[in-house]
Amino acid sequence: MRNKLLYSAVAVSLMLTAMIFIAPFNVSVNLFQRALADSGSGDSNRVQFDLTDEPGRWFKNTAGDITNSGTQSLAVGTPGVRVDFNIRSNTVHTVTSLIFPENAQGMPFDQPRASKSSQSVTLQTPGLYVFTCKVHPYMFGAVIVDDPATGGLDLGENISLVNGITVPTSSDLATRLLRTFFIATTPSNWQDYTSNQPWHVTYPNVDVRITGGAVVNLPAVLNARYGNDIDLPDLSDPATPGVGDVWIDTQFELTSGKTKPGTATRIDATTWDVERKVALPSINMNNPHNMWTDRDQTLIYQTQWFDSKLTVFNAETGKLVKNISVGEAPSHVMTRTDTDQIHVALNGEDVVVELSLKAGNIQREIPMQNEGEPESHPHAHWMSSDGQKMVTPNAFSGDSTLYGFDTNSIEAKPATGAVPIATGMMPDDSKYYVANLLDSTISVISMQGATKGQVIKTINLIQNYDPITGAVTGPVGALPIQTPVSPDGQYMVTANTLTATITIVDTETDKVVAMLGCDAGCHGVNFGAKQGGGYYAYVSSKFSNEMIVVDGDPNNDGDPSDAKIAGRVALVASSSTAKDASITGNKGMGGQGVLAIPVVYNGWVQNLPDSFKNQLTAEQQNPVQN
């Protein structure tokens, strides 16, 4: 019933949208156009973006907010506009076309290699262009190339996506992506669960020219299609406590004593209180993205995604232990169950680095491609329960690497989808999953037998979604990111950032069996133990300051189709929260990496100290039953 109501609400919204596109609006854009005449660098048809580490303003128009709407990532020019991209970041990036007008001259534009070098492109065809970074794919900068002879700002007849899809600019997919752009690039548009105010999204008040030459008012269309001033769900603690702590990388939170954003936030899963904020101003910790811990659960290994460091701090006190240079854009980190060695994926390079904490430096670099193959740029890898295998999603090469530590070799490299970004693995190491961001699919890859290293199924997360009308007829997940499998292997939870949904896959059938609502920028997932048995999936979102607690099997019957949201917890510090710096902005925002302590996945849980094991049931201590 819950999903039927959601689908019905979407259908009503689509009917309103169709009515809006039939009748053009005639709101003046003269004021906006006068502002555009004063934008740029002195050249009347030149735009400059700085690529920065600033939350929301990753592609920062040097002319500032030309629309008075809050975004600093939008620019406008006329045909022939030159767009310059200057790197002002601590790590490497690409400038890559995400969206462009159909058959646009010189498109798509892409950098085959991430770098810190400046780039330039000249745009000739009128329409909407959105650029992203393949290393950090929520970085957005948009340019509208406007034909002065037409009414409204030209978005184009159709837009093409870098994955090959072409849709009308009047389509649900086009407007959904446009809405996502304005949310992502405007911090004042993020969901604040402690404001006691409805969620309001501000759009530029301009007319735009879309499919069929219709001229419509941008905010009127987006508000009718997706609503505005939306009441956010109430915060509520789960009725059953969790075990231990949950750490969330609140990557966009701003603090004193630093020029870079980001904190690691610790929540006590037994009380749901925010206990600690770790900002580490002494090292100017920069965009902390993902975490793991050691066998004793006493250290936090923290990547700095917009930098080149792996940081180690004490899980109890938050005190810095080490800050290790590992390479460009370290994204995810995990340990081997057999050796407790640390493995860090370098999203800005082509390797996973292996470290021993005692040595404090890199023991070796493990390439994720063979000589002569396209550059891989691995993101969210996963390790096997026996410590002998590692799998990576390779964002640049559109494939996945199955690496064997027992053979010290790449054992398979199957093709996946566009921009594979995260992995999950069955607890018995029988198969693994790869979330393909731009395809909205999940590749299921065998790890054993005659099919080892082969894609045995592709889960289409948008098969129940019509990108033209927006009609939804079942569970949907667009732009999937983190996708771990429950420690008992019963189901998989995926965070889908475009649709703001959480999808549940039954791992026995590899079918999507449930969908739950999420927040803007739904991003991170990881599992922790629930007191008395079972598990919670903790879900974070980039453009929100709450953690969603999902119970994937509330009846403990092995059927995940009745998965539910068990609670919602704010990630904002209270007066009793321990801090190493004052919070100055974006309170609790930017939820990305998630880590539950104790780690309860098969292979890791057996190595826990007794003080943690004693908090778990017999089934949780041995999640794979023979």
Buried (B, 14 or more C-beta within 10 A) or exposed (E): EEEEEBBEEBBEBBEEBBEBBEEBBEBEBEEBBEBBEEBBEEEEBBBBBBBBBBBBBBBBBBBEBBBEBBBBBBBBBBBEBBBBBBBEBBBBBBBBBBBBBBEBEEBBBBBEEBBBEBBEBBBBBBBBBBBBBBBBBBBBBBBBBBBEEEBBBBBBBBBBBBBEBEBBBBBBBBBBBBBBBBBBBBBEBBBBBBEEEEBEBBBBBBBBBBBEEBBBBBBBBBBBBBBBEEEBEEBEBBEBBBBBBBBBBBBBBBBEEBEBBBBBBBBBBEEBBBBBBBBBBEBBBBBBBBBBBBBEBEBBBBBBBBBBBBBBBEBEEBEBBBBBEBBBBBBBBBBBBBEBBBBBBBBBBBBBBBBEBEEEEBEEBBBBBEEEBEBBBBBBBBBBBBBBBBBBBBBBBBBBBBBBBEEEEBBBBBEBBBBBBBBBBBBBBEBBBBBBBBBBBBBBBBBEEEEEBEBEBBBEBBEBBBBEBBBBEEBBBBBBBBBBBBBBBBBBBBBBBBBBBBBBBBBEEBEBBBBBBBBBBBBBBBBBBBBEEBBBBBBBBBBBBBBBBBBBBBEEEEBBBBBBBBBBBBBBBEEEBEBBBEBEEBBBBBBBBBBBBBBBBBBBBEBBEEEBBEBBBEEBBBBBEE
